[in-house]
Amino acid sequence: MPDRILKQGRILIVDDEQANVRFLEIVLEQAGYTNFFSTRDPCQTLSLFAAIQPDLLLLDLHMPRLDGFAVMEKLQADPIFRQVPILVLTADGMIPVRHKALAMGAKDFLLKPLDETEALLRIKNLLEMRLYNARLESKVQQRTAELERAQLETVERLARAAEHRDDATGLHIQRVGSIAGQIALALNLPCSQADLIELAAPLHDVGKIGVSDTILLKPGKLTEEEFAVMKQHTHIGAKILSGSTCPLLKMAEEIALFHHERWDGRGYGGLRGEAIPLSGRIVSVADVFDALTHDRPYKKAWSVEAAVAEIACQSGCQFDANVVEAFLTLPHQDLV
């Protein structure tokens, strides 16, 4: 690791003895370190740690009011603190003391009286480890973010490919995703789950890829045979999305398969009530509302008021009453 980066590492010194603190400050300054901080009051460690966010903690063990063991116990309660190496300063070289410190998170020891060369070598080693791990973690997070963006782009393009055949604008899939996410939040689902539903919902009709244009774009009512073929798009979509370990695609598979189920059991697959996954129940409402309020080859758009009234009328029959109740709290004019 470049020496310039190493010398910029943030170091926090906690020792009640002024001589030890001053010794370390002089040694660090002469070695070219520029970001070191110190305190003789161990009770300030947690607040300083949070404010400074050090890359290395030099911690005395035997201090009044709050010893080093107590400080480590408090720090280790937070997973963020556990990422920072601790270099213990102690005059006690007894094996039980070393074992206890190591068990509580210490990475290395400096025995008092402190030696300048040894101190600099141990500080350098621990800082290199910490900064290397931090850079590695940053790269992993960056790569993970890139993969997530690639997944989202792939999902969006796949959804548009299916939707392009009867909605070239792709706005239907965007609206259904947005409405479904808002319903999920209104149901007080965790934000992470609501986000997942919103991102996965646009793939609800991906199975239309396997349905003939003659049926998909027919301006009139479908025959029983044609409707039977149309119903297969839920299974086709689920099959296209099946087998993935990605949470987003697994949620999309669930939505694709179940978004045409009905609360009363008269839907495509015959599932009833809470046997229908919640994601399917949510997207069912979002999909029907958007379909009602926009032109389709087989019908003209309804008014927002008429569509909302229809959703409310179907509460407990076609739709889950709780999902409808959540939907009714939304600003409906803003959803179209």
Secondary structure in CASP SS format (residue, H / E / C, confidence):
PFRMAT SS
TARGET T0000
AUTHOR 0000-0000-0000
METHOD secondary structure of the structure
MODEL  1
M C 1.00
P C 1.00
D H 1.00
R H 1.00
I H 1.00
L H 1.00
K C 1.00
Q C 1.00
G C 1.00
R C 1.00
I E 1.00
L E 1.00
I E 1.00
V E 1.00
D C 1.00
D C 1.00
E C 1.00
Q H 1.00
A H 1.00
N H 1.00
V H 1.00
R H 1.00
F H 1.00
L H 1.00
E H 1.00
I H 1.00
V H 1.00
L H 1.00
E H 1.00
Q H 1.00
A H 1.00
G C 1.00
Y C 1.00
T C 1.00
N C 1.00
F E 1.00
F E 1.00
S E 1.00
T E 1.00
R C 1.00
D C 1.00
P H 1.00
C H 1.00
Q H 1.00
T H 1.00
L H 1.00
S H 1.00
L H 1.00
F H 1.00
A H 1.00
A H 1.00
I H 1.00
Q C 1.00
P C 1.00
D C 1.00
L E 1.00
L E 1.00
L E 1.00
L E 1.00
D E 1.00
L C 1.00
H C 1.00
M C 1.00
P C 1.00
R C 1.00
L C 1.00
D C 1.00
G H 1.00
F H 1.00
A H 1.00
V H 1.00
M H 1.00
E H 1.00
K H 1.00
L H 1.00
Q H 1.00
A C 1.00
D C 1.00
P C 1.00
I C 1.00
F H 1.00
R H 1.00
Q H 1.00
V C 1.00
P C 1.00
I E 1.00
L E 1.00
V E 1.00
L E 1.00
T E 1.00
A C 1.00
D C 1.00
G C 1.00
M C 1.00
I H 1.00
P H 1.00
V H 1.00
R H 1.00
H H 1.00
K H 1.00
A H 1.00
L H 1.00
A H 1.00
M C 1.00
G C 1.00
A E 1.00
K E 1.00
D E 1.00
F E 1.00
L E 1.00
L E 1.00
K C 1.00
P C 1.00
L C 1.00
D C 1.00
E H 1.00
T H 1.00
E H 1.00
A H 1.00
L H 1.00
L H 1.00
R H 1.00
I H 1.00
K H 1.00
N H 1.00
L H 1.00
L H 1.00
E H 1.00
M H 1.00
R H 1.00
L H 1.00
Y H 1.00
N H 1.00
A H 1.00
R H 1.00
L H 1.00
E H 1.00
S H 1.00
K H 1.00
V H 1.00
Q H 1.00
Q H 1.00
R H 1.00
T H 1.00
A H 1.00
E H 1.00
L H 1.00
E H 1.00
R H 1.00
A H 1.00
Q H 1.00
L H 1.00
E H 1.00
T H 1.00
V H 1.00
E H 1.00
R H 1.00
L H 1.00
A H 1.00
R H 1.00
A H 1.00
A H 1.00
E H 1.00
H C 1.00
R C 1.00
D C 1.00
D C 1.00
A C 1.00
T C 1.00
G C 1.00
L H 1.00
H H 1.00
I H 1.00
Q H 1.00
R H 1.00
V H 1.00
G H 1.00
S H 1.00
I H 1.00
A H 1.00
G H 1.00
Q H 1.00
I H 1.00
A H 1.00
L H 1.00
A H 1.00
L C 1.00
N C 1.00
L C 1.00
P C 1.00
C H 1.00
S H 1.00
Q H 1.00
A H 1.00
D H 1.00
L H 1.00
I H 1.00
E H 1.00
L H 1.00
A H 1.00
A H 1.00
P H 1.00
L H 1.00
H C 1.00
D C 1.00
V H 1.00
G H 1.00
K H 1.00
I H 1.00
G H 1.00
V C 1.00
S C 1.00
D H 1.00
T H 1.00
I H 1.00
L H 1.00
L C 1.00
K C 1.00
P C 1.00
G C 1.00
K C 1.00
L C 1.00
T C 1.00
E H 1.00
E H 1.00
E H 1.00
F H 1.00
A H 1.00
V H 1.00
M H 1.00
K H 1.00
Q C 1.00
H H 1.00
T H 1.00
H H 1.00
I H 1.00
G H 1.00
A H 1.00
K H 1.00
I H 1.00
L H 1.00
S C 1.00
G C 1.00
S C 1.00
T C 1.00
C C 1.00
P H 1.00
L H 1.00
L H 1.00
K H 1.00
M H 1.00
A H 1.00
E H 1.00
E H 1.00
I H 1.00
A H 1.00
L H 1.00
F H 1.00
H C 1.00
H C 1.00
E C 1.00
R C 1.00
W C 1.00
D C 1.00
G C 1.00
R C 1.00
G C 1.00
Y C 1.00
G C 1.00
G C 1.00
L C 1.00
R C 1.00
G H 1.00
E H 1.00
A H 1.00
I C 1.00
P C 1.00
L H 1.00
S H 1.00
G H 1.00
R H 1.00
I H 1.00
V H 1.00
S H 1.00
V H 1.00
A H 1.00
D H 1.00
V H 1.00
F H 1.00
D H 1.00
A H 1.00
L H 1.00
T C 1.00
H C 1.00
D C 1.00
R E 1.00
P C 1.00
Y C 1.00
K E 1.00
K C 1.00
A C 1.00
W C 1.00
S C 1.00
V H 1.00
E H 1.00
A H 1.00
A H 1.00
V H 1.00
A H 1.00
E H 1.00
I H 1.00
A H 1.00
C H 1.00
Q C 1.00
S E 1.00
G C 1.00
C C 1.00
Q C 1.00
F E 1.00
D C 1.00
A H 1.00
N H 1.00
V H 1.00
V H 1.00
E H 1.00
A H 1.00
F H 1.00
L H 1.00
T C 1.00
L C 1.00
P C 1.00
H H 1.00
Q H 1.00
D H 1.00
L H 1.00
V C 1.00
END
